[in-house]
Amino acid sequence: MSYPRTPLYAPNGAVATSQPLAAAAGLAVLRRGGNAVDAALATAITLTVVQPGSNDIGGDLFAIVWDGTRLHGLNASGRSPAALTREVVLAATGGRGAEPVAALGGAQADGPAMPARGWLPVTVPGAPAGWRDLHDRFGSLPFAELFTDAIGYAEHGYPVSASVAAGWARAATLQDSLTGPEFAEWRRVFTVDGRAPRAGQRWRNPDAARTLRRIAATGADDFYRGDLAAAVAGHAARTGGLLTADDLAGHRSEWVDPVAARYRGHEVWELPPNGQGIAALLALNILDGVDLAALPPAERLHWQIEAVKLGFADAHAYVADPTHTAVPTAALLDPAYATARRALVTDRAGTPVAGDPERGGTVYLCAADSAGLMVSLIQSTYLGFGSHVVVPGYGFGLQNRGTGFRLDPAHPNVVGPSRRPFHTIIPGFLTRDGTPVGPFGVMGGHMQPQGHVQLVSATLDAGLDPQAALGAPRWYWHAGRSLLVEPELTGTAEGRAAVAELRGRGHQVTVADDPGIFGYGQAIWRSGDGGYVVGSEPRVDGAALGW
C-alpha cells in the first residue's frame, strides 16, 4: 500500500477535507471574498450532503479558530435529553446494557455499554448552532450564502465518491438488522431501490435541501425552536424517543479556551473535555522527554504506542462533561505528572491503567485565508449514519453520541440528563512560541488522538511536510497489547525488523489492509513567505485546494 502525493503550495488560502466537492465549495467561498471561517462553514455544510454517512445536519461540531492574534475554541456538542437516566437505559435493555462499541477503544469499551442505534444514544444536535455561532463571531459573507453548494447538491444531486460509497454500503447492510418505526425513514432517504448508491451514481436528497434552506434563512433558530424542532420532537414522541422540544430549545454552544502540551519547542492545542483531545496531549507530554529522532525504529514506535496507551487510560477515566463533574485537566497536563507517567514505560508492551493526578463516522476539515485566519473544524454523527434515526420529510439523520456515556454509576461520565458525553472528535492546532503553524486533524473514533500524535511526531521529529506526514504508515492501538499496523510499515527490511522487534517486546501485531482503521487527516501549515503548505488524506477521496 502506498500513498504517493505531493503537498499543495497555496499563496493566498486553502481548504482541505475528505471529499473534493466539499473542498471545492469552501474554495469557491474564498475566491468570492469570504474568509477562512466562511470557507470552513461552506465546506462543513456541504459535507453533510456529499458525505452523509460520516456527518449530517443532526450531528455535533468542534472547532479551533486562529483569529490572527489568539486561538478560540468552540464546543458545539449537544446534551442528552432531560429524561435520559441510567435507569431508563437499563430498563430498555433488560438491565444489561448493550455490547461495547469498538470505536471507543480501550477501557472505554469495557463492560455493559450504551446502545449504539435507535433513540437512546441520540443527543441534541449541535452542528447547526455551531455553524451560526462561528459565523456570528468570525464570518464575513452573509450566512445564507454559505449554504449554496450544499443546497444545490442536495436538490439536484451529485455523483457519490468512491470512499463514501463503500461506507454507505456497509451502513445499508447494517440497516437490514434494524427494526422499529424510528428506522423506517432511513431506507427511503438513504437508499436507491433499497440499496446504497454506487460510486459515481447520482444521489439526491431534496428533503435535506429544504431543511438547509430553513437553517440558512433563520440562522438555525428554526432547528431549535421552530418547525424543524417540532418535527424532531414529534418523531421522538411517536416512536419512543426521549428528545423533546424543551431539550432542543435549551441547547447552547460554548466558547472555550483550548489547552496545550509543549512538544519539541511547539505548542499542540486541543479542546478541553468533554472531548478526548487530552489523550493526545498526555501522550505528547510523555514523549517530549524522549529523543525519538535518535532512537531506532522499533524503540521509537514502542515509546509512541506506550505513551498513547497511558494517555487513553487517563482520558477514559476522567473525561466527562465538566459542567457536571470536576475534570482534573490542569493536573493531568502538569509536567510533573508527565514525568511520573513516563517512568511507567518499560521495554515491554504494557496494559495501561489510569494515574492519580493531583486534584484541582466523522469529517475533518481545515481552512486558511490570505489574512492569516485559520480554522480547524470537525463534525460528526459518530458511527456510520449515527443512530439511523431519520426525521420523516426532512432528509437528515440524528447522531448517536450518547453511545459515549458509561453505565457505571461511579464513573464521572455516567449517563444522565442534560449532559454532554465523552466525545471522540477533536480538532487540533499547532503553534510555535505563540506564532501559528496551522490547523490539523485525523478523524476516526479511537484513532484520533493517536493519529494526532503520529502526525505531530512525523512533522516535528521526522521533519516531514504535511502531505508526507499524512501519507506515512500508521499504527492503531485498540486495547490491551493488540496493535494494528498498515502494510506499508512492513514494506521495507527496516520496517519488517521493527515489527518483529515489537512482537518480541510483547506487542500483538497484526498487519491490517483496511485503510479506514487508521483514520483520515488534513493539515495546513503556514509557510515562511505567508503562503500555505497543505496536505490531504491520501487513503480516501481527500482534496487540498488552494488559490
CORCORUR-V47685 format. One line per field, one symbol per residue. psi: psi as a letter, one per 40 degrees, with the letter a starting at -180 (. if undefined). A space follows every 10 residues. Layout:
BEGIN
psi=???
END
This chain:
BEGIN
psi=highiiihhh ddiihhaehd dddddddddd deeiaddddd ddddddddde fdddiidfai iiihhheedi iihhhfiiii idehiddddd deffeeaiii hdddiaddei aiiiidiadd ehihhedddd dddddddeid ihdddeeddd dddddeiihh iddddddddd ddddddehii deedddddde ihfeiiiihe hhhigddddd dddddddefe dddeeadddd ddddddddee iehiddddde hhihhihiii ihhfeihhhi iiieiedddd dddddddeeh gddeiidddd dddddddddd ddddddddha heedihhfdd ddehdddddd ddeehaeihi hiiiagihi. fiiiiiiiie eehihhhhii ebihfbeehh hheeeiiiif dedeiiehee idfiiiifih ihhdhhiiih ihfehhdiii ihifbedddd dddddddddd defiiddddd eihiihhdib ehhhiiddde eidddddddd ddddeehghh hhehdddeih iiihhhidee aihhiiheea fihhii.
END
